[in-house]
Amino acid sequence: MDTNNNASQTLFRFVSLRNPQLTETKERNLGFIHRPKGATGVFDTAVTGMSSRSSKLGEMVKATRNFNNTGFETEKKIEEGAFGELLNIGRKLSKKEVLETGELALVKSYYKNLIDVNKELTAAGIKIFVQLWDNYIYQIVTQGDFYVKEAISHILMAIHVGFAQSLDLTAKEIVKINGEKPLEKAFDGKIVLPKYLFSEDSTVAGSVSSRGSGEALNSALTVKTSKRLESEAKSVLVANKALHRKEALEKLNAELEKLQRKYHRSREQAYEQAYARYQEENREALEFYEKKLAEIDSKITEETPEEEKIRLYEELRQYEVKPFEFSYQNEIIVGELKESLSPESFALFVTLFAEFDEARAFEDANKDGIRILSDNTLRVGTQTIVLDEEIQTYSDALNVIGSNISASMQTALENSPLLQQQYVNIGGASVPVVNTTARTPMAYSFFAHSVMGLSGSGGFVNFSFEVEDVSWSVANARIIATTDTAGSFEENYDNIQVIDNKITLPVSLINKFRASVAFKIEIIFDNGSIAFADLGQQYIKENVSLTGMLTLKRAAIENPQEPEVITIQKRKNFGIKRLGVADYLKVVQSVHAYVPGEVSNIENVMASELRHKSSVARDYSEITDTTSKSQETEKISDTTKTSRTDMQTEVAKELNKQQGITAYTRYNYGTDAMKFEIGADYANNTAQLDSTRQAMMKSQEITERAMERVLTKISEERVQKIIKEYTETNVHEYDNRGKVINTENPDAAQPKHITGVYRWIDMKYKNQIYNYGKRTMFEFMVPEPSRLHRLALTVAKAQVLTAPVDPRTAPERAWTMPNPKSATVEQIQHWAQIYGVSLDAFPAATKQVIHNAASVPQTNDDFGVDYSQITIPDNYAAKNASFSCRSTRNRGGGWQGSRYSEIVCSNLKGDMNGQNIRGDVNFDYGVSGLNLTGNVSFQVKGHNVRNYNIKVTVNCELSDEFINKWKTESFNAIIKAYEEAYQKFLEEQARLDAEQKEKEEAAKERQGNFYRYMEHDTLKHNCIAYLLQDYLTTLGQVMTNGAEDTTKMDNFQVYLNDGLDQYAALAKFMEQAFEWEIMDYTFYPYYWANRKSWQEFYLTESMDPLFRSFLQAGMARIIVTVKPGFEAAVQFFLETGLIWNGGAVPVIGDPMYMSIVDEMRQPTGEPQGKYWITRVPTTLTILQDKSTGLPVTQPLPIFPEDKPENCENPKELEFETSFEQRDVQLSRSDKTESTLD
């Protein structure tokens, strides 16, 4: 009976990732077919003389146009030509058929005829190789006749076997490179394309000099982009013009208020000076007049006749003094306004308060200037401009300007769209909707607006341009301008941020040009790049709009004398990294030996003793609660068994434990194999050995850990035996009462004490790593892997929420009101309308109070003081006032010219003003700089007045206290309404989030696989785009008319042309060349994405944790393996960008490339490195005595190793069994009953 049943088992499998071991690239490596030295042809000549900006492939394509392929036009011609026999032998080699002795002799003889005694190619031999290789390269470049290309490759394979036979195949170096059977390796030779022809150089030195080391973007804009830029510029023009006019009106208002205060102050001062001068000049005359008047009064009595009185007063007439008279200039005098106001404000004033042809006046003012004709009339050219007669005072003008300011602010608000953020519910979370406009980086928009007025300088410039992303924020923008009014100057702007991939400079060149601007701009970005534009001289007539491209350059090169390095058309394969070779390894375990372990039990039976041992079985269970829950079931009987899957079970647990560390962010699509990776980021001649060593160390570590777990488990089982009770009854009898037979010594025949020792049995396992497959691996680093998925989402309108805008932080300048003080009335009214706030009506900005103080004193003496009150309306304050006095002198006591009359009244500043003359008192004057509220006392007194009437006109404005109070209350009401609206928005958002989460929870199980497919297809799309190095043009070709609006079932068609075949070939290659179904990917967090997308990615939520990682990922690392058999075709595609159209794929002469190809040809299933031994305790026991129950050639199995030097630690090996085989067997007693009966 054969008892050698040492069956092996696979303990676990894993993947070891490493770079390929560099193969020997010398010509003595018979696994590759190189082009012989000196066999250069027409394609080498074409590449050698190419332009610095050309590609090698492009030059070779040009060379094919004049190439002569005589004798190689068809496969049939090759068969009938001189290479026919070689072609047949090569075909057998390609089919892996065995060559006959005669065929081997033929190729050996053929190659021998091509070389000389020194084994160097003769001229005829070089000519043959040039012919073959040129035609072979011709077929590759043109991708012409597939069968001709295959025929030439077969001929080269046959000649290569002849070359191999010309070598000393027993030489040490040949055997070292090619193995024990070098000729067999030559049978499977791979053709190597010359690297010089098919691998582009990374850089070629050119003779182009440049001011910068970057490239200049100065291409023309498309019509569509220009129209979009112009449309966006016009959309903000109305608002900017309104804001510009508002600012100009505010400037005019401030200047007029200043002039008003100056006018009233100077008029009052002039009045006081004139009256004082009058008094001083006529002081003696007035005193003499008063003296004479007193003498006449003393002479006149009641008896004095009337004629005498008249005579006396006629005598007084000669002493009479001329009465005081005062006059002052009007408030509004156009000449003084022209001198006092700024040119822009004066032009605006005339525009507001006069009617004329502004365009014509603009031209005439430039030619002839402005002539002042009178206080309210001026002439510009042939136009006579007269101010509105209703505007007589500054107050009249200020009221009109205030109305215009409000209207301009209203226009700006109405034409500034309020940008509101919208949110959409995706995956149970609200994500901001990004409405990004398609941008053209460095496309600019220049808009100049000029107001046609008398000054001609009321204009501004808007300049904006588009950028790629937020990394293009502006550090400094410098505008260099030369205008017809301001000359040459500069304006600088710093720290301008990107909004919606667009930079908008503040309004510039305000009121600094009339009709022409020379505009240059230089922009320094925060990322170090520089852009500039020179728009030249622009002649402005109302509006000028320009679009174009900025010139972009990087920092200047250090030595401008050196030629610029020009990168030519080399396929870069950006984002793709060839990781190397993935070894699919497994650990196979087999039994090495059974060895005795520790003592498990000792039975002692004394001499002449009969001992019975029995056990009663009962059901017993024990549950131990720890941090991890476990449940074990153990069956124990007299014959204890061991499980050979213990190690496999514990290894699987250990691997699962390690794999669980990265389970959240790592997923192996389409496979259930447990894997761990061992990588090496270097490539050298010992890469495979180093990788094997690391794999063995890792495998040993895992098996040792698993062994410890088994050991712990068995140790617990040994303790359990003490406390377990059994349900069945087992009886053991130890009868030591008999005598020892087969001895002649009477003493020795007496019973002896007997001791039985039981030992545990331990097993030693042999562990060996085997390679059962290899794969070429590629790594793709994809930023924002979920972007394609996000862009494909269509959101229902009902799920879009619009967030209310905080008035304090509104994005548009016209809307922002950070606090009540800075808010305008128009802004408050607009925000109140948006949030439905009812405001208290805002009163009129100004009011006029007219007070008449009239009385009939009818006295020749002093009278007064007469008191009255001027009531200022609530919420208003008096700012200025005018006084108009009309009175009549009392006639009592004689001729009217002989007595003076006087009227004095309050000036509302705490003093009194008036006049005294010998006649009726009539005067007008005004005051400004008031701030009176409530009731104001008005006093009048005088002398010799019959009656008087004083009209006081008080101009009032809303008080600062009321305006601040109204703004504060209204502002607080609006903010409260905003906060309520925002709270309602949050509640609605939470409701939608909860509904979405409930829906996702209900569909969680169903959607799990759906999510995996979504992730897989999206990542696969990115990887294929990387392989093509093109996202926009190659994929998504139009192959049918199905996407057209007019397509129906009866007119649907597929476009059958060459493009279909090429597109189908590309699709087949991309889908079949890679093992997409076992794609491995790892997601990196959101902060590796575009900074603008951080919030969008961070707030993304999904009930599926892996899909949430996909949506939140800022970058993904994707590893894809190449399907076996496609390695060479993939490498050829990555190097040339061409899809191999079948047949044996040639190898590009790149050492790394050749190393991968060489490794893929190595056989699998062979041991990797040395094996190692592990010792595992079992639950088996053995009695140290003569006992065995199975006829065997050895007591317990042992399998000695033939090559102990292959073991990591040979001292652990067992070469002889520790158990002795004896012929003693258990036998039945001659007694028929038990002693227990």
BELFENSUL-V685568 format. One record per backbone hydrogen bond with DSSP energy under -0.5 kcal/mol. CO is the residue of the C=O (numbers start at 0). NH is the residue of the N-H. If there is no record, write none. Layout:
# BELFENSUL-V685568
co=CO nh=NH
co=CO nh=NH
This chain:
# BELFENSUL-V685568
co=0 nh=2
co=2 nh=4
co=4 nh=6
co=8 nh=10
co=8 nh=588
co=11 nh=586
co=13 nh=584
co=14 nh=16
co=15 nh=582
co=17 nh=580
co=22 nh=24
co=25 nh=28
co=27 nh=29
co=28 nh=31
co=30 nh=189
co=31 nh=33
co=32 nh=191
co=35 nh=38
co=37 nh=39
co=40 nh=44
co=41 nh=45
co=42 nh=46
co=43 nh=47
co=44 nh=48
co=46 nh=49
co=50 nh=53
co=54 nh=58
co=55 nh=59
co=56 nh=60
co=57 nh=61
co=58 nh=62
co=59 nh=63
co=60 nh=64
co=61 nh=64
co=62 nh=65
co=63 nh=66
co=66 nh=68
co=68 nh=71
co=73 nh=77
co=74 nh=78
co=75 nh=79
co=76 nh=80
co=77 nh=80
co=80 nh=83
co=82 nh=86
co=83 nh=87
co=84 nh=88
co=85 nh=89
co=86 nh=90
co=87 nh=91
co=88 nh=92
co=89 nh=93
co=90 nh=94
co=91 nh=96
co=92 nh=95
co=99 nh=103
co=100 nh=104
co=101 nh=105
co=102 nh=106
co=103 nh=107
co=104 nh=108
co=105 nh=109
co=106 nh=110
co=107 nh=111
co=108 nh=112
co=110 nh=113
co=111 nh=114
co=113 nh=121
co=115 nh=118
co=119 nh=115
co=121 nh=125
co=122 nh=126
co=123 nh=127
co=124 nh=128
co=125 nh=129
co=126 nh=130
co=127 nh=131
co=128 nh=132
co=129 nh=133
co=130 nh=134
co=131 nh=135
co=132 nh=136
co=133 nh=137
co=134 nh=138
co=135 nh=139
co=136 nh=140
co=137 nh=141
co=138 nh=142
co=138 nh=143
co=143 nh=145
co=144 nh=148
co=145 nh=149
co=146 nh=150
co=147 nh=151
co=148 nh=152
co=149 nh=153
co=150 nh=154
co=151 nh=155
co=152 nh=156
co=153 nh=157
co=154 nh=158
co=155 nh=159
co=156 nh=160
co=157 nh=161
co=158 nh=162
co=159 nh=163
co=160 nh=164
co=161 nh=165
co=162 nh=165
co=163 nh=166
co=166 nh=168
co=167 nh=170
co=170 nh=174
co=171 nh=175
co=172 nh=176
co=173 nh=177
co=174 nh=178
co=180 nh=184
co=181 nh=185
co=182 nh=186
co=183 nh=187
co=184 nh=187
co=185 nh=188
co=189 nh=32
co=190 nh=192
co=190 nh=1146
co=192 nh=1148
co=193 nh=196
co=193 nh=197
co=194 nh=198
co=197 nh=199
co=203 nh=565
co=206 nh=208
co=207 nh=563
co=215 nh=217
co=221 nh=225
co=222 nh=226
co=223 nh=227
co=224 nh=228
co=225 nh=229
co=226 nh=230
co=227 nh=231
co=228 nh=232
co=229 nh=233
co=230 nh=234
co=231 nh=235
co=232 nh=235
co=233 nh=236
co=233 nh=237
co=235 nh=239
co=236 nh=240
co=237 nh=241
co=238 nh=242
co=239 nh=243
co=240 nh=244
co=241 nh=245
co=242 nh=246
co=243 nh=247
co=244 nh=248
co=245 nh=249
co=246 nh=250
co=247 nh=251
co=248 nh=252
co=249 nh=253
co=250 nh=254
co=251 nh=255
co=252 nh=256
co=253 nh=257
co=254 nh=258
co=255 nh=259
co=256 nh=260
co=257 nh=261
co=258 nh=262
co=259 nh=263
co=260 nh=264
co=261 nh=265
co=262 nh=266
co=263 nh=267
co=264 nh=268
co=265 nh=269
co=266 nh=270
co=267 nh=271
co=268 nh=272
co=269 nh=273
co=270 nh=274
co=271 nh=275
co=272 nh=276
co=273 nh=277
co=274 nh=278
co=275 nh=279
co=276 nh=280
co=277 nh=281
co=279 nh=282
co=281 nh=285
co=282 nh=286
co=283 nh=287
co=284 nh=288
co=285 nh=289
co=286 nh=290
co=287 nh=291
co=288 nh=292
co=289 nh=293
co=290 nh=294
co=291 nh=295
co=292 nh=296
co=293 nh=297
co=294 nh=298
co=295 nh=299
co=298 nh=300
co=300 nh=303
co=304 nh=308
co=305 nh=309
co=306 nh=310
co=307 nh=311
co=308 nh=312
co=309 nh=313
co=310 nh=314
co=311 nh=315
co=312 nh=316
co=313 nh=317
co=314 nh=317
co=315 nh=318
co=316 nh=319
co=330 nh=332
co=332 nh=336
co=333 nh=337
co=334 nh=338
co=335 nh=339
co=336 nh=340
co=341 nh=345
co=342 nh=346
co=343 nh=347
co=344 nh=348
co=345 nh=349
co=346 nh=350
co=347 nh=351
co=348 nh=352
co=349 nh=353
co=352 nh=387
co=353 nh=355
co=355 nh=357
co=356 nh=360
co=357 nh=361
co=358 nh=362
co=359 nh=363
co=360 nh=364
co=361 nh=365
co=362 nh=366
co=363 nh=367
co=363 nh=368
co=364 nh=368
co=368 nh=380
co=370 nh=372
co=370 nh=378
co=373 nh=376
co=374 nh=333
co=375 nh=386
co=376 nh=372
co=376 nh=373
co=377 nh=384
co=378 nh=370
co=379 nh=382
co=382 nh=379
co=382 nh=384
co=383 nh=385
co=384 nh=377
co=387 nh=390
co=389 nh=391
co=391 nh=331
co=392 nh=396
co=393 nh=397
co=394 nh=398
co=395 nh=399
co=396 nh=400
co=397 nh=401
co=398 nh=402
co=399 nh=403
co=400 nh=404
co=401 nh=405
co=402 nh=406
co=403 nh=407
co=404 nh=408
co=405 nh=409
co=406 nh=410
co=407 nh=411
co=408 nh=412
co=409 nh=413
co=410 nh=414
co=412 nh=415
co=414 nh=416
co=416 nh=418
co=417 nh=419
co=420 nh=802
co=421 nh=432
co=422 nh=800
co=423 nh=425
co=423 nh=430
co=425 nh=428
co=425 nh=1100
co=428 nh=425
co=428 nh=430
co=430 nh=423
co=431 nh=433
co=432 nh=434
co=433 nh=435
co=438 nh=440
co=439 nh=442
co=441 nh=549
co=442 nh=465
co=443 nh=547
co=444 nh=463
co=445 nh=545
co=446 nh=461
co=447 nh=543
co=448 nh=459
co=449 nh=451
co=450 nh=452
co=450 nh=457
co=456 nh=458
co=457 nh=450
co=458 nh=510
co=459 nh=448
co=460 nh=507
co=461 nh=446
co=462 nh=504
co=463 nh=444
co=464 nh=502
co=465 nh=441
co=468 nh=471
co=469 nh=472
co=472 nh=525
co=473 nh=495
co=474 nh=494
co=475 nh=523
co=476 nh=478
co=476 nh=492
co=477 nh=479
co=477 nh=521
co=478 nh=480
co=478 nh=490
co=479 nh=519
co=480 nh=488
co=481 nh=517
co=482 nh=486
co=486 nh=482
co=488 nh=480
co=490 nh=478
co=492 nh=476
co=494 nh=496
co=495 nh=473
co=500 nh=466
co=501 nh=498
co=501 nh=503
co=502 nh=464
co=502 nh=504
co=507 nh=460
co=508 nh=511
co=511 nh=484
co=511 nh=485
co=514 nh=539
co=515 nh=483
co=516 nh=518
co=516 nh=537
co=517 nh=481
co=518 nh=534
co=518 nh=535
co=519 nh=479
co=520 nh=532
co=521 nh=477
co=522 nh=524
co=522 nh=530
co=523 nh=474
co=523 nh=475
co=524 nh=527
co=528 nh=524
co=529 nh=552
co=530 nh=522
co=531 nh=550
co=532 nh=520
co=535 nh=518
co=537 nh=516
co=537 nh=539
co=540 nh=542
co=541 nh=449
co=543 nh=447
co=545 nh=445
co=547 nh=443
co=549 nh=551
co=550 nh=531
co=552 nh=529
co=554 nh=212
co=557 nh=559
co=558 nh=561
co=563 nh=205
co=563 nh=565
co=564 nh=566
co=565 nh=203
co=565 nh=567
co=567 nh=569
co=569 nh=571
co=572 nh=575
co=574 nh=780
co=576 nh=578
co=576 nh=778
co=579 nh=776
co=580 nh=17
co=580 nh=582
co=581 nh=583
co=581 nh=774
co=582 nh=15
co=582 nh=584
co=583 nh=771
co=583 nh=772
co=584 nh=13
co=585 nh=587
co=585 nh=769
co=586 nh=10
co=586 nh=11
co=587 nh=767
co=588 nh=8
co=589 nh=765
co=591 nh=1198
co=592 nh=763
co=594 nh=761
co=597 nh=759
co=600 nh=757
co=601 nh=603
co=602 nh=755
co=604 nh=753
co=605 nh=608
co=608 nh=610
co=608 nh=735
co=610 nh=733
co=612 nh=731
co=614 nh=616
co=614 nh=729
co=615 nh=725
co=616 nh=726
co=622 nh=624
co=623 nh=625
co=633 nh=635
co=637 nh=639
co=641 nh=643
co=642 nh=645
co=644 nh=648
co=645 nh=649
co=646 nh=650
co=647 nh=651
co=648 nh=652
co=649 nh=653
co=650 nh=654
co=651 nh=655
co=652 nh=656
co=653 nh=657
co=654 nh=658
co=655 nh=659
co=657 nh=660
co=658 nh=661
co=659 nh=662
co=661 nh=665
co=664 nh=1082
co=666 nh=668
co=666 nh=1080
co=667 nh=670
co=675 nh=14
co=677 nh=16
co=679 nh=18
co=683 nh=21
co=683 nh=686
co=685 nh=689
co=686 nh=690
co=687 nh=691
co=688 nh=692
co=689 nh=693
co=690 nh=694
co=691 nh=695
co=692 nh=696
co=693 nh=697
co=694 nh=698
co=695 nh=699
co=696 nh=700
co=697 nh=701
co=698 nh=702
co=699 nh=703
co=700 nh=704
co=701 nh=705
co=702 nh=706
co=703 nh=707
co=704 nh=708
co=705 nh=709
co=706 nh=710
co=707 nh=711
co=708 nh=712
co=709 nh=713
co=710 nh=714
co=711 nh=715
co=712 nh=716
co=713 nh=717
co=714 nh=718
co=715 nh=719
co=716 nh=720
co=718 nh=721
co=718 nh=722
co=719 nh=722
co=719 nh=723
co=727 nh=729
co=729 nh=614
co=731 nh=612
co=732 nh=734
co=733 nh=610
co=733 nh=735
co=735 nh=607
co=743 nh=745
co=744 nh=748
co=746 nh=749
co=748 nh=739
co=753 nh=604
co=754 nh=756
co=755 nh=602
co=755 nh=757
co=756 nh=1183
co=757 nh=599
co=757 nh=600
co=758 nh=1181
co=759 nh=596
co=759 nh=761
co=760 nh=1177
co=761 nh=594
co=762 nh=764
co=762 nh=1175
co=763 nh=591
co=763 nh=592
co=764 nh=766
co=764 nh=1173
co=765 nh=589
co=766 nh=1171
co=767 nh=587
co=768 nh=1167
co=769 nh=585
co=769 nh=771
co=770 nh=1164
co=772 nh=583
co=774 nh=581
co=775 nh=1121
co=776 nh=578
co=776 nh=579
co=777 nh=1119
co=778 nh=576
co=779 nh=781
co=779 nh=1117
co=780 nh=782
co=781 nh=784
co=781 nh=1115
co=783 nh=786
co=785 nh=789
co=786 nh=790
co=787 nh=791
co=788 nh=792
co=789 nh=792
co=795 nh=798
co=796 nh=799
co=798 nh=424
co=798 nh=800
co=800 nh=422
co=800 nh=802
co=804 nh=806
co=805 nh=808
co=806 nh=809
co=806 nh=816
co=811 nh=814
co=811 nh=815
co=818 nh=822
co=823 nh=827
co=824 nh=828
co=825 nh=829
co=826 nh=830
co=827 nh=831
co=828 nh=832
co=829 nh=833
co=830 nh=834
co=831 nh=835
co=831 nh=836
co=836 nh=838
co=840 nh=842
co=844 nh=957
co=846 nh=955
co=848 nh=850
co=848 nh=953
co=850 nh=852
co=850 nh=951
co=851 nh=853
co=852 nh=949
co=854 nh=947
co=858 nh=944
co=860 nh=943
co=862 nh=941
co=864 nh=866
co=865 nh=939
co=867 nh=937
co=868 nh=870
co=869 nh=871
co=869 nh=935
co=872 nh=875
co=874 nh=958
co=876 nh=956
co=877 nh=931
co=878 nh=928
co=878 nh=929
co=879 nh=954
co=880 nh=926
co=881 nh=952
co=882 nh=924
co=883 nh=950
co=884 nh=922
co=885 nh=948
co=887 nh=945
co=887 nh=946
co=890 nh=893
co=894 nh=897
co=895 nh=898
co=900 nh=916
co=901 nh=942
co=902 nh=914
co=903 nh=940
co=904 nh=912
co=910 nh=906
co=912 nh=904
co=914 nh=902
co=916 nh=900
co=916 nh=918
co=919 nh=921
co=920 nh=886
co=922 nh=884
co=924 nh=882
co=926 nh=880
co=931 nh=877
co=933 nh=871
co=935 nh=869
co=937 nh=867
co=938 nh=905
co=939 nh=865
co=940 nh=903
co=941 nh=862
co=942 nh=901
co=943 nh=889
co=944 nh=858
co=945 nh=857
co=946 nh=887
co=947 nh=854
co=948 nh=885
co=948 nh=950
co=949 nh=852
co=949 nh=951
co=950 nh=883
co=950 nh=952
co=951 nh=850
co=951 nh=953
co=952 nh=881
co=952 nh=954
co=953 nh=848
co=953 nh=955
co=954 nh=878
co=954 nh=879
co=955 nh=846
co=956 nh=876
co=958 nh=962
co=959 nh=963
co=960 nh=964
co=961 nh=965
co=962 nh=966
co=963 nh=967
co=964 nh=968
co=965 nh=969
co=966 nh=970
co=967 nh=971
co=968 nh=972
co=969 nh=973
co=970 nh=974
co=971 nh=975
co=972 nh=976
co=973 nh=977
co=974 nh=978
co=975 nh=979
co=976 nh=980
co=977 nh=981
co=978 nh=982
co=979 nh=983
co=980 nh=984
co=981 nh=985
co=982 nh=986
co=983 nh=987
co=984 nh=988
co=985 nh=989
co=986 nh=990
co=987 nh=991
co=988 nh=992
co=989 nh=993
co=990 nh=994
co=991 nh=995
co=992 nh=996
co=993 nh=997
co=994 nh=998
co=995 nh=999
co=996 nh=1000
co=997 nh=1001
co=998 nh=1002
co=1000 nh=1003
co=1002 nh=1006
co=1003 nh=1007
co=1004 nh=1008
co=1005 nh=1009
co=1006 nh=1010
co=1007 nh=1011
co=1008 nh=1012
co=1009 nh=1013
co=1010 nh=1014
co=1011 nh=1015
co=1012 nh=1016
co=1013 nh=1017
co=1014 nh=1018
co=1015 nh=1019
co=1016 nh=1020
co=1017 nh=1021
co=1018 nh=1022
co=1019 nh=1023
co=1020 nh=1024
co=1021 nh=1025
co=1022 nh=1026
co=1023 nh=1027
co=1024 nh=1028
co=1024 nh=1029
co=1036 nh=1038
co=1038 nh=1054
co=1040 nh=1043
co=1043 nh=1046
co=1047 nh=1050
co=1047 nh=1051
co=1048 nh=1051
co=1052 nh=1040
co=1053 nh=1055
co=1054 nh=1056
co=1056 nh=1059
co=1056 nh=1060
co=1057 nh=1061
co=1058 nh=1062
co=1059 nh=1063
co=1060 nh=1064
co=1061 nh=1065
co=1062 nh=1066
co=1063 nh=1067
co=1064 nh=1068
co=1065 nh=1069
co=1066 nh=1070
co=1067 nh=1071
co=1068 nh=1072
co=1072 nh=1122
co=1073 nh=1075
co=1074 nh=1077
co=1075 nh=1078
co=1078 nh=668
co=1079 nh=1118
co=1080 nh=666
co=1081 nh=1116
co=1083 nh=1113
co=1083 nh=1114
co=1084 nh=1087
co=1084 nh=1113
co=1085 nh=1088
co=1089 nh=1092
co=1090 nh=1093
co=1092 nh=1096
co=1093 nh=1097
co=1094 nh=1098
co=1096 nh=1099
co=1102 nh=1104
co=1103 nh=1107
co=1104 nh=1108
co=1105 nh=1109
co=1106 nh=1110
co=1107 nh=1111
co=1108 nh=1112
co=1113 nh=783
co=1114 nh=1083
co=1115 nh=781
co=1115 nh=1117
co=1116 nh=1081
co=1117 nh=779
co=1117 nh=1119
co=1118 nh=1079
co=1119 nh=777
co=1120 nh=1074
co=1122 nh=1125
co=1125 nh=1129
co=1126 nh=1130
co=1127 nh=1131
co=1128 nh=1132
co=1129 nh=1133
co=1130 nh=1134
co=1131 nh=1135
co=1131 nh=1137
co=1132 nh=1136
co=1137 nh=1139
co=1146 nh=192
co=1147 nh=1149
co=1149 nh=1153
co=1150 nh=1154
co=1151 nh=1155
co=1152 nh=1156
co=1153 nh=1157
co=1154 nh=1158
co=1155 nh=1159
co=1156 nh=1160
co=1157 nh=1160
co=1158 nh=1161
co=1165 nh=770
co=1166 nh=1168
co=1167 nh=768
co=1170 nh=1207
co=1171 nh=766
co=1173 nh=764
co=1175 nh=762
co=1179 nh=760
co=1181 nh=758
co=1182 nh=1184
co=1184 nh=1186
co=1189 nh=1191
co=1196 nh=593
co=1201 nh=1203
co=1202 nh=1205
co=1203 nh=1206
co=1205 nh=1170
co=1206 nh=1209
co=1208 nh=1211
co=1209 nh=1212
co=1233 nh=1236
